[in-house]
Each structure stands twice: as structure tokens, then as C-alpha cells.
Amino acid sequence: MKRSSIEESVMSVPSADLARKWLRHYASTEHMAGTRGDLEMAEFTRDKMQEFGLERAKIVPMDALLSYPIERHIEVVSTDDASQRWSPALEEAILEEDPTSGSRFRNLTFLAYAATGQARGEMVYANYGRPEDFEELEKRGIHVAGKIVLVRYGQCFRGLKIMNAQAFNASAVLIFSDPEDDGFGKGKVYPDGPWRPASSVQRGSAQFNSLCAGDPARAASGFDSKSRCGLERDELIPSIPAIPISYEDVTPLLERLGGPEAPHGFQGGLNLTYRLGPSSGWEATVEVNNTREVKPIWNVIAEIPGSLEADEDQPIVIGNHRDAWVFGAADPNSGSAVLLEVARALGKLVRDGWQPKRTIVLASWSGEEFGLLGSTGWGEANAGGLLKRAALYINTDVGVSGDTFYASASPSVGRAILHAAAVVVNPATGRPLLNDWDASLGTLGSGSDYTVFLDHLGIASMDLRFGASNSFTYGVYHSTYDSYTWIEKEADPTFAHHVALTRLIGVLAVRFSSSAVLPISLADHGAALSRYVDHLGELPKAGSLDLSVLRDAVRAYRESAVTAPLDNDLLGAHERLFLAPEGLPQRPWFKHVLQAPGLYLGYDAKVFPGIDQAVSDGDGALAQSLVARYADLLRSAAARVGRPQASSSLPPQART
């Protein structure tokens, strides 16, 4: 079969009606990782993939440390009159317009891995809970030690807000959704619009995700967290209680804060004056009882074997996580519906006699919401086998939550996305998707399942989605209201964007698995390196940092990349040239020196993250030593690019 006819076939198969059907099923019941609902959805996914012709689809169980809520409680009491007391509801309202909003899970608003315990004391407000926010409080003489800290969602991963609060000796943390960030400050709230209603609560993991991904206990691996992450289990999860709350519930707490008015950057969208605290005259009690227990979770793995011999094969992995905090219609099951349609399209090709050159792996992960447990466990377990020569990981998580296309990727595969977007129609305009996309390519940080593949194993990766035009997130994220009704009403009524994303991933899968030469651009990677070094020079605290040897190394790499022969062994293993076996400072599990989640960000990426963090910390000596170390790494990469050899002769970090 000609590639053009293969692509036409993979584009013709996806169906809006079937994508709707799959999503309706996934979102029909709660399916948190490790629960019966999660297993049922794993069985459904496996059965459908087998039905589509992917006969090798199987469930791959693994044990992992999970965390579930038993009880949580907040009470505020007047220190002058104990009869004056108030407790927030900590539950989400039932909406007549959304038939699944009455789920019992609406009462299970919790943060996984938050410590069991009780804290009592005054409250303070620390904005987004970043280090600089806590430093601002201390600078103003407002001490966090022993206090219950209110912080709002946004700007960094929720677990890192708790990590930062612990560093300042807070006794507990309450994380609230501010309407300025994803509520009425963005537009009409659900069910009248897409944004977060007053009682909506963002659940989530409290793991310290920028330190190490995956199960904090490594229960299934035969290794402990220290050997895998360089850190003990209890260094990766909170030691203090923490609870997520709605902006409806946080309002009375903020109203009870005294102290100075918060600076402009701390003000939010509620109709009140945000103050820093403390809550003079009022004392709060926070109680949390969460389990931490080892339980099985279930990945689903399907392989389409390639025609190349094992020592030449370069597998392409396509993944989406399946587990959700409640119904998970957008996060993640819009992507799950897309994954099933990709499986159906590829399955039809297989039944028609097609075989890719390179093996294609389709993966439905579990445990992502707790901390990328399923993908990380599988990635680590297969690092020396199936993934030893893997060329690409394609991820879709929240596949569809709006109508604007976004892509984040390793720079070397960005051009492949552009070319695929030129042949897929944007359902919103009827033009090629490329015509309506600004062609900007985000840098991958963390927060989804590409993390182990790119940051630990050095496999080029991409993350593809349709989202809101005015926000990174969407209004009902991690709430009971992330439902089929919300998707149908607010995100993709016709399911045309599900079809478009399926087509895009299908085309990419065909091109990467079947092209004579992998569509990976070393020149584009080199151009990105120049931008990364320029960024280092622009850091506010860069000062006297000498980047000359790094610039010279980048120049050498770019010169080699322009003239490099088209060698698949080199192209497929190229990303591994930028792994440092010792990992990044403070977090050795993250081995890619060019990008990683910011140490205090968790989601967003930093480029040359080791150098960036050293500069931010004011450690000029470490920053300069890392410049020299990474310049050596780049010079070695330049030599390999200029003199391609079989993957078996690549440096040790490329043979992980």
C-alpha cells in the first residue's frame, strides 16, 4: 500500500458518533485508579482494542501506593466566643442540568497523599504558594510557622504548594480555586457556561512531582524510592494535612483574615479585599484522614508488530491515561475516546494487510492522576527492552476541552506535527489545521504521561490537544462536573474535534512507523538549543555567568546537524544524547539536561533546568560548573551527530 492511501484510510475511519459513544461509556461511572470502576474501564479498553483487530491487547497490572479519603473537616471558631463557629460544606452542589452531578464522589474532595493529621491555629494567605509568595509574607513580618495557609490554585503544581508551605513550617494547607483563574473571571460558569461554578472543587495529587515521577513507594518495581528517585518515599509526599476547597467555601475564611492588605499580585477575583493575615480573633482546625495503601492498577498495552528485525526496530508509543478523579470526561477520557478511534483506524489497516515498519504500541495508562504511576512504572520496567530503541512517544491527555489546537513537543519532532496539521481539517473553520494554528510549539514540562519517556528515558515526545483559547486549563478540571454533559454542551457538541485529533495522531503514527527515514529534524533541535542558551543569558540573576563554552558547543552541534546523514539509528536515539546519568541537581531521576519541569513549577518547563535553578538559587559556582558539564555533553552530541553509528555504540545514557 502506498503511504498516501494508508493515510487516506486512517483519516477516513474516525467517527464522531463512535467517539461520542466511547466517551459516554468512559464517563458513565466513577473510575479512580485502583477502584472497580478503573478495572472495568481497563477491561472495556482491552476488549475494544481486540475487537478492532489488535489481538495482542492485554491488561498489564502493577502494584502502586495509592491514597483515598476517609474523612476531612475544617472548622473556624472565634477565640472570643466559642459559640461562633463555622464549617465549610466541602462538597459540590447537585446541578439539575447535569444528571451525573449527584455522584457520591462529589463529597470526596481530597488531595491524594496529603498526610493524615490535625492542625489548629491562625490562618494566613500566601497567594499561589510559590517560594516567592512565602518570602513576601516573611519580608512583611507575617510568619508562616505553625499557621494554616490558604493558597490558590495556579502558577505551580498543587503538591509543590504544600512542599513550599512545609519548608516554611506551616501546619496545614488549604488550596482553593479562585474565580479569577478559572471561574466567573473567565466567563459564564457551568451550567450556563464552561467555567468553574462556586461549589466546584479541584481534587488532585499532592505528590511533589518535580522531584520524581511515578509511585513514590515504587511498590511494584523491586526497587525502593531511594534507588529510583534518589529520595526517600516520605521526601516525595506531604508530611502535613491539606484539603482542596471551592471559592464558595473559602470566601468566609478569607473574610476572617486581618493584617495588611495583600499586594496587587495577591489579589484575586472574589468580591472582597484579600489580606495576608493572620486571622486575629479566629482560629481554624483542619483534620484529614487519608489512607495510603498499596493496591493494583491496570495499564492496557496493545502492540502492532513492525516488519523490522528487533535490532532495527524503533517502536512508536501512543498513550493516554484512563483513570479519573470522578467521571473524567475531558480529563482524560476525551483522549481515551481518541485513543480507541486511533486503535480502530490502525486495526482496520492491519486487517487490510498493512504492517508498519516499526512497532506501534498503544497504551491506556492507569494511575496518572496520582502521579504518572502507570506510565512511569511501565516505562522503567521496559527501559532495557521494548523502549531501548523507541523513537517517539505521542501523548494525549485532556484531548478535547475546547476548539483551539495546542502542541508541545521535543523540538526535533515539531516539523512533523506541522506537516501532519497541513493535511487535517480544522472542524471549526473547514481549513487545514495548520492554517489556524499559530505553529507555536510548547516545551514539555511535566503533569502527564510523556514525563518518563522524555525526561528519564530520552525518547522524543509530543503532547497534542484541543483546549480553550483563553486558558491553559478548563473550568471543570478535576471536579464532579467534568462530565459527558459538560463535553457535549460546552467543549465539543458535534465531537468533530475528537475526530480531528484522531486523524492527526493517526497520520503521525503512520508517518513515524512507516517512513523510510524517521521524520526527526536535528537542525530544528539545534535552533532550539540556541534559543535555550539565549534564555539563560536573559535570566534576571544571570549576572557574571559565562556562557561562552555552551554557545560554542551549541554552534558545533548545529554545524554537525546541518550536514548529518539521514541515519535512523542516530535519529531514533538522538534525544538520549542529552541525558546525564547523574541526573539534575536535587532530583537525579530527571536526566534530560535540556528541559524538565521547573523545580518549583511542576507543570511548566525550564530549559537547561539545572543551570536555571542554580542561577535562581544564587549558586553561581554550581551554575558555572553545570555550564561546563553540559557543554561537554553537547560537544559529545555534536561528534555523534557528525559521525553517526549504530545505536549500540551510542554513549551509555543513550542505551538506558
C-alpha positions in Angstrom: 0.0 0.0 0.0 1.2 3.5 -0.8 1.7 5.8 2.1 -0.9 8.2 0.6 -3.5 5.5 0.5 -2.6 4.4 4.0 -3.1 8.0 5.3 -6.3 8.3 3.4 -7.5 5.2 5.1 -6.5 6.2 8.6 -8.2 9.6 8.0 -11.4 8.1 6.7 -12.1 5.7 9.6 -12.7 8.0 12.7 -16.3 8.6 13.5 -17.8 11.4 15.6 -20.7 9.1 16.6 -18.3 6.4 17.8 -16.1 8.9 19.7 -19.3 10.1 21.4 -20.2 6.5 22.2 -16.8 5.7 23.7 -16.7 8.9 25.8 -20.3 8.3 27.0 -19.2 4.9 28.3 -16.0 6.0 29.9 -17.8 8.9 31.7 -20.7 6.8 32.8 -19.2 5.8 36.1 -16.5 6.9 38.5 -13.1 5.3 37.8 -10.4 6.4 40.2 -7.2 4.4 39.9 -7.3 1.2 41.8 -11.1 1.0 42.0 -13.5 -1.4 40.5 -14.5 1.3 38.0 -10.9 1.6 36.9 -10.6 -2.2 36.3 -13.9 -2.2 34.4 -12.7 0.5 32.1 -9.4 -1.3 31.6 -11.3 -4.4 30.5 -13.6 -2.4 28.2 -10.5 -0.8 26.6 -8.7 -4.1 26.1 -11.9 -5.7 24.7 -12.5 -2.9 22.2 -8.9 -3.0 21.0 -9.1 -6.7 20.5 -12.4 -6.3 18.6 -10.7 -3.7 16.4 -8.1 -6.2 15.3 -5.3 -5.5 17.8 -5.3 -9.1 19.1 -2.2 -8.5 21.3 -4.1 -6.0 23.5 -3.7 -7.1 27.2 -4.1 -5.8 30.7 -0.8 -5.3 32.5 -1.4 -4.9 36.3 1.1 -3.3 38.7 1.0 -2.5 42.4 1.3 1.1 43.5 0.9 3.2 46.6 -2.5 4.9 46.4 -4.3 7.3 48.7 -8.0 7.6 49.4 -10.1 9.8 51.6 -11.8 8.6 54.8 -12.6 12.0 56.4 -11.7 15.7 56.2 -13.1 18.6 58.2 -12.5 22.3 58.6 -13.9 24.4 61.4 -13.3 28.1 62.2 -14.0 29.2 65.8 -14.0 32.7 67.4 -11.3 32.9 70.1 -13.6 35.4 72.0 -16.8 33.4 71.8 -16.6 29.6 71.2 -20.2 29.6 70.2 -19.3 31.4 67.0 -18.1 28.7 64.7 -18.5 27.7 61.1 -17.5 24.8 58.9 -17.5 24.7 55.1 -19.5 22.1 53.2 -16.5 20.6 51.3 -18.9 19.2 48.7 -20.1 20.1 45.2 -23.7 21.1 44.5 -26.0 18.9 42.6 -27.0 20.5 39.3 -30.3 19.7 37.7 -28.8 20.3 34.3 -26.1 17.7 34.8 -27.5 14.2 35.6 -24.3 12.7 37.0 -23.5 15.6 39.4 -25.3 13.8 42.2 -22.4 11.2 42.4 -21.4 10.3 45.9 -17.9 11.3 44.8 -19.0 14.9 44.9 -18.3 14.6 48.7 -14.9 13.0 48.2 -12.9 16.3 47.7 -9.4 15.4 48.8 -5.7 15.6 47.9 -4.1 12.2 47.4 -1.1 11.5 49.6 -1.8 14.5 51.9 -0.9 13.5 55.4 -3.4 12.3 58.0 -3.4 14.6 61.0 -5.0 17.6 62.7 -3.7 21.2 62.7 -5.1 24.1 64.7 -4.0 27.7 64.5 -4.4 31.1 62.8 -4.7 31.4 59.1 -2.6 33.3 56.6 -2.9 33.8 52.9 0.1 33.0 50.6 -1.2 33.7 47.1 -0.1 30.9 44.8 2.1 29.2 47.3 5.3 29.7 45.4 8.6 30.3 47.3 8.5 34.0 46.4 5.0 34.3 47.9 6.1 32.8 51.2 9.2 35.1 51.1 6.9 38.1 50.7 5.0 37.2 53.8 8.2 36.7 55.8 9.5 40.0 54.5 6.4 41.7 55.8 6.8 40.1 59.2 4.0 37.6 58.8 5.4 34.3 59.9 4.0 31.1 58.4 5.4 28.7 61.0 2.5 26.9 62.9 -0.1 28.6 60.7 -2.8 27.2 58.4 -2.0 28.5 55.0 -4.6 29.5 52.3 -3.2 29.3 48.8 -4.9 29.5 45.4 -4.6 27.2 42.5 -2.4 28.2 39.6 1.2 29.0 38.6 2.6 25.8 40.0 1.6 22.2 40.7 -0.6 21.7 43.8 1.8 19.3 45.6 4.6 21.9 45.3 2.4 24.5 47.1 2.4 22.1 50.0 6.1 21.3 49.7 6.8 25.0 49.9 4.5 25.5 52.9 6.3 22.7 54.7 9.6 24.4 54.0 8.3 27.4 56.0 6.9 25.2 58.7 3.2 25.6 58.1 0.9 23.3 59.9 -1.7 22.7 57.1 -2.6 23.9 53.7 -6.0 24.8 52.1 -5.9 25.1 48.3 -8.8 27.0 46.7 -9.9 27.7 43.2 -10.0 31.5 42.6 -12.7 32.7 40.1 -10.1 35.0 38.5 -8.2 31.9 37.3 -10.9 29.5 36.1 -14.3 30.8 37.4 -16.5 33.8 36.7 -13.5 35.9 36.0 -13.1 33.9 32.7 -16.8 34.0 31.7 -20.1 32.3 32.5 -19.9 29.4 34.9 -21.3 25.9 34.5 -24.1 25.0 33.7 -24.6 28.4 32.0 -21.1 28.4 30.5 -17.9 26.4 30.6 -16.2 27.9 33.7 -16.0 26.7 37.3 -19.1 27.2 39.5 -18.9 28.4 43.1 -19.0 25.0 44.8 -16.7 23.2 42.4 -13.5 21.7 43.9 -10.3 20.7 42.1 -9.1 17.4 43.5 -5.7 16.1 42.7 -2.4 14.6 43.8 -0.3 16.2 46.4 2.9 14.4 45.3 6.0 16.5 44.9 6.0 15.9 41.1 9.1 17.9 40.2 11.3 15.7 42.3 10.4 12.3 40.8 7.6 10.9 38.8 5.8 7.6 39.5 4.8 5.6 42.5 6.5 7.3 45.5 7.0 3.9 47.1 8.0 2.0 43.9 5.9 -0.9 45.2 5.9 -2.9 42.0 9.4 -2.5 40.8 11.6 -4.4 43.3 13.4 -1.1 43.9 12.7 1.4 46.7 12.2 5.1 46.0 15.7 5.9 47.2 17.3 3.8 44.5 14.9 5.0 41.7 14.5 8.7 42.7 17.5 9.4 44.9 15.0 10.4 47.6 13.1 8.5 50.3 9.3 8.0 49.9 8.5 10.5 52.6 10.5 13.2 50.8 8.2 12.9 47.8 4.8 13.3 49.6 3.4 15.7 52.2 4.0 15.5 55.9 1.2 17.9 56.8 -2.6 17.8 56.2 -4.0 19.6 53.1 -7.5 20.0 51.7 -8.8 21.5 48.4 -11.8 23.8 48.7 -14.1 25.8 46.4 -14.3 29.6 46.1 -17.7 29.4 47.8 -16.2 27.7 50.8 -13.0 29.8 51.0 -14.8 33.2 51.0 -15.7 33.2 54.7 -12.1 32.1 55.5 -10.6 35.0 53.6 -13.1 37.4 55.1 -11.8 36.5 58.6 -8.2 37.4 57.7 -6.7 40.5 59.3 -3.3 42.0 58.8 -2.2 44.1 55.9 -3.9 44.3 52.6 -2.3 41.8 50.2 -0.2 43.4 47.4 -1.7 43.7 43.9 -0.3 40.4 42.6 -2.0 38.6 45.5 -5.5 39.9 44.8 -7.9 37.6 43.2 -11.4 37.6 41.7 -13.6 37.4 44.8 -15.6 40.4 45.9 -13.5 41.1 49.0 -10.2 42.6 49.9 -7.6 39.9 50.1 -5.5 40.3 53.2 -2.4 38.4 54.3 -3.5 37.6 57.8 -3.1 36.3 60.4 -6.7 35.7 61.3 -6.7 37.5 64.6 -9.7 36.6 66.7 -10.3 33.4 64.7 -8.7 30.0 64.9 -9.1 27.2 62.4 -8.9 23.5 62.8 -8.1 21.3 59.8 -8.5 17.5 60.1 -7.5 15.0 57.4 -7.8 11.2 57.4 -6.4 9.7 54.2 -5.3 6.2 53.6 -2.0 5.3 52.0 -2.3 1.7 50.7 -0.6 -0.5 48.1 -3.2 -1.7 45.5 -3.2 -2.9 41.9 -3.7 -0.6 39.0 -4.2 -1.7 35.4 -2.4 -0.5 32.2 -3.7 -1.7 28.9 -1.0 -2.3 26.2 -1.6 -3.3 22.6 1.2 -3.9 20.1 1.2 -3.8 16.3 4.5 -5.5 15.4 6.7 -3.9 12.8 8.4 -5.6 10.0 11.9 -4.6 11.0 14.1 -7.1 13.0 14.3 -6.4 16.7 17.8 -4.9 16.4 16.5 -2.4 13.8 13.0 -1.8 15.2 12.3 1.7 16.7 8.9 1.5 18.4 6.4 4.3 18.4 4.3 4.6 21.6 0.9 6.3 21.7 -0.6 6.8 25.1 -3.5 8.3 27.1 -4.3 7.8 30.7 -7.7 6.3 31.6 -8.1 6.9 35.3 -10.0 10.0 36.6 -10.9 11.6 39.9 -14.6 11.2 39.2 -16.1 10.9 35.7 -13.2 12.4 33.8 -15.0 13.3 30.6 -12.4 15.8 29.5 -9.5 14.7 31.7 -8.7 12.2 30.5 -11.4 10.4 28.6 -11.8 12.7 25.7 -8.3 11.5 25.0 -9.4 7.9 25.8 -12.1 8.1 23.1 -9.5 9.4 20.7 -7.1 6.5 21.6 -9.9 4.0 20.8 -10.6 5.6 17.5 -6.9 5.6 16.7 -6.8 1.9 17.6 -9.9 1.3 15.3 -8.3 3.1 12.4 -4.9 1.3 12.8 -6.8 -2.0 13.3 -8.6 -1.6 10.0 -5.2 -1.1 8.3 -3.9 -4.3 9.9 -6.9 -6.3 8.8 -6.5 -4.9 5.3 -3.0 -6.4 5.2 -0.8 -3.4 6.3 2.1 -3.8 8.6 4.2 -0.9 9.8 8.0 -1.0 9.5 8.3 0.0 13.2 6.3 -1.5 16.0 3.4 0.7 17.2 2.4 0.4 20.9 -1.0 1.8 22.1 -1.1 2.4 25.8 -4.0 3.2 28.2 -2.4 4.2 31.4 -3.8 4.0 34.9 -2.7 5.9 38.0 -1.8 9.1 36.1 -3.8 11.3 38.4 -1.9 10.1 41.5 1.5 10.9 39.9 2.0 9.3 36.5 2.1 5.9 38.2 1.2 3.5 35.3 3.3 5.1 32.6 6.3 5.6 34.8 6.2 2.0 36.1 5.8 0.6 32.6 8.5 2.8 31.2 11.0 1.9 33.9 10.2 -1.8 33.6 10.7 -1.7 29.8 13.6 0.6 29.6 16.0 -2.1 28.6 13.6 -4.0 26.4 10.8 -2.6 24.2 11.8 1.0 24.9 15.6 0.6 24.4 15.3 1.7 20.8 11.9 3.6 20.9 11.9 6.6 18.6 8.8 8.6 19.7 6.1 8.9 22.4 2.8 10.6 21.4 0.6 11.7 24.3 -2.9 13.0 24.5 -4.4 13.6 28.0 -7.2 16.2 28.0 -7.7 15.5 24.3 -10.6 17.9 23.9 -11.7 20.7 26.2 -12.2 23.5 23.6 -11.6 24.3 20.0 -8.1 25.7 19.9 -5.2 23.4 18.9 -2.1 23.2 21.1 1.0 21.1 20.7 4.0 20.7 23.0 6.9 18.6 21.8 10.6 17.9 21.6 11.9 20.4 19.0 13.2 17.7 16.7 9.6 16.4 16.0 7.9 19.8 15.8 8.2 19.9 12.0 6.4 16.5 11.7 3.4 18.0 13.6 3.3 21.0 11.3 3.3 18.7 8.2 0.6 16.5 9.7 -1.5 19.5 10.7 -1.4 20.6 7.0 -3.5 17.6 5.9 -6.0 17.5 8.8 -9.0 19.8 8.6 -9.9 22.1 11.5 -13.6 21.5 12.1 -14.1 25.0 13.4 -13.1 26.6 10.0 -13.0 23.9 7.3 -9.4 24.9 6.6 -6.3 22.8 7.2 -5.5 22.8 10.9 -2.1 24.4 10.2 -3.8 27.5 8.7 -5.5 28.3 12.1 -2.7 27.2 14.4 0.0 29.8 15.2 2.5 26.9 14.9 4.0 27.7 18.3 5.4 24.6 20.0 5.3 24.4 23.8 8.2 23.0 25.8 7.3 19.8 27.7 7.5 20.1 31.4 5.5 17.5 33.4 2.0 16.7 34.6 1.2 14.0 32.1 2.5 10.6 30.9 5.2 11.8 28.5 7.4 12.6 31.5 9.1 9.2 31.9 9.7 8.9 28.2 11.3 12.2 27.6 12.8 13.3 31.0 14.0 9.9 32.2 14.5 7.7 29.1 15.3 10.3 26.5 12.6 9.4 23.9 11.4 12.3 21.7 7.8 13.1 22.8 4.8 15.2 21.9 1.5 16.2 23.6 -1.5 17.1 21.5 -4.8 18.6 22.4 -7.7 21.0 21.7 -8.4 23.4 24.5 -9.8 26.8 25.5 -8.5 29.8 23.7 -8.0 31.9 26.8 -6.8 29.5 29.4 -4.2 26.7 29.9 -6.8 24.8 31.9 -10.6 24.4 31.6 -13.3 25.3 34.1 -14.4 22.0 35.5 -11.0 20.4 35.7 -10.8 17.6 38.4 -14.4 18.2 39.6 -17.6 16.2 39.5 -18.7 18.5 36.7 -16.1 17.1 34.3 -18.9 15.1 32.8 -20.2 13.9 29.5 -22.9 16.6 29.7 -20.1 19.3 30.0 -18.3 18.0 27.0 -21.4 17.8 24.9 -22.7 21.2 26.0 -19.5 23.3 26.3 -16.5 21.7 24.6 -17.3 19.6 21.5 -21.0 19.3 20.8 -20.5 17.5 17.5 -17.4 15.6 18.5 -15.7 16.9 15.4 -12.6 17.9 17.4 -12.3 14.4 18.7 -12.3 13.2 15.1 -9.7 15.8 14.1 -7.3 14.8 16.9 -7.8 11.2 16.0 -6.8 11.9 12.4 -3.8 14.0 13.4 -2.4 11.2 15.7 -3.2 8.6 13.1 -1.3 10.4 10.4 1.7 10.9 12.7 1.6 7.2 13.7 1.7 6.1 10.1 4.5 8.5 9.1 6.7 7.7 12.1 6.1 4.0 11.9 6.4 3.6 8.1 8.7 6.3 6.7 12.0 5.1 5.3 13.6 7.8 7.3 12.3 8.9 10.6 10.8 12.5 10.3 13.1 13.9 13.0 14.9 17.2 12.4 18.3 17.6 14.1 18.5 21.1 12.6 15.3 22.2 14.3 16.7 20.8 17.5 19.9 22.8 17.1 17.9 26.0 16.5 16.0 25.4 19.8 19.4 24.9 21.6 20.4 28.4 20.5 17.2 29.8 21.9 17.7 27.9 25.2 21.2 29.4 25.7 19.9 32.9 24.9 17.2 32.4 27.6 19.9 31.6 30.1 21.7 34.8 29.3 18.4 36.7 30.0 17.8 35.3 33.4 17.5 38.2 36.0 20.1 36.7 38.2 22.5 35.5 35.5 25.0 38.2 36.4 28.5 37.2 35.5 27.6 33.7 34.3 29.9 32.9 31.4 28.0 31.0 28.7 30.7 31.2 26.0 31.7 27.5 26.2 28.0 26.5 26.0 27.4 28.8 23.0 30.5 27.2 21.3 29.1 23.7 21.9 25.7 24.6 20.5 27.4 26.1 17.5 29.3 22.9 17.0 26.2 20.8 17.3 24.3 23.0 14.8 27.1 22.7 12.3 27.1 18.9 12.6 23.2 18.7 12.5 23.0 20.6 9.2 25.3 18.1 7.4 24.3 14.9 9.3 23.4 12.0 7.1 19.9 10.6 7.4 20.7 7.7 9.7 17.7 6.1 11.5 19.8 4.7 14.4 21.0 8.2 15.2 17.6 9.9 14.7 15.8 7.5 16.9 18.3 7.6 19.7 19.2 11.3 19.3 17.3 12.6 22.3 19.3 10.2 24.5 22.4 12.1 23.7 21.2 14.8 26.1 20.7 12.6 29.2 23.1 13.0 32.1 23.5 9.7 34.0 23.8 11.6 37.3 20.5 13.5 36.6 19.7 17.0 37.6 20.8 18.5 40.9 18.4 17.7 43.8 16.4 15.3 41.5 18.5 12.7 39.9 15.5 10.8 38.3 15.2 13.7 35.8 18.1 13.0 33.5 17.4 15.3 30.4 19.6 18.3 30.7 17.8 20.4 28.1 14.3 20.6 29.6 12.4 19.5 32.7 9.6 20.7 34.9 10.7 23.7 36.9 11.7 22.6 40.4 9.1 24.9 41.9 6.7 24.8 39.0 5.9 21.1 38.4 3.9 21.7 35.2 5.8 24.3 33.2 9.2 23.5 31.8 12.5 25.2 32.3 15.2 24.9 29.7 18.7 23.9 30.8 16.8 23.4 34.1 19.9 22.6 36.2 21.6 25.8 35.3 18.4 27.8 35.5 17.8 26.6 39.1 21.3 27.2 40.2 21.1 30.8 38.9 17.7 31.2 40.6 19.2 29.9 43.9 22.1 32.3 43.6 24.6 29.5 43.4 27.0 30.9 40.8 29.6 28.2 41.3 27.2 25.4 40.6 25.7 27.2 37.6 29.2 27.7 36.1 30.1 24.1 36.7 26.9 22.9 35.0 27.6 25.1 32.0 30.9 23.3 31.6 29.4 19.9 32.2 26.6 20.5 29.7 28.9 22.0 27.1 30.9 18.7 27.2 27.6 16.8 26.7 26.7 19.0 23.7 30.2 18.6 22.2 29.8 14.8 22.5 26.4 15.0 20.9 27.9 17.1 18.1 30.5 14.5 17.5 28.0 11.7 17.4 25.7 13.6 15.0 28.6 14.3 12.7 29.7 10.7 12.9 26.5 8.5 13.2 27.0 5.0 14.4 24.7 2.1 15.4 22.7 2.7 18.5 24.8 0.1 20.3 27.7 2.4 20.1 26.0 5.5 21.4 27.1 6.6 24.8 25.7 4.8 27.9 23.0 7.4 28.6 21.6 6.7 25.1 21.4 2.9 25.9 19.3 3.3 29.0 
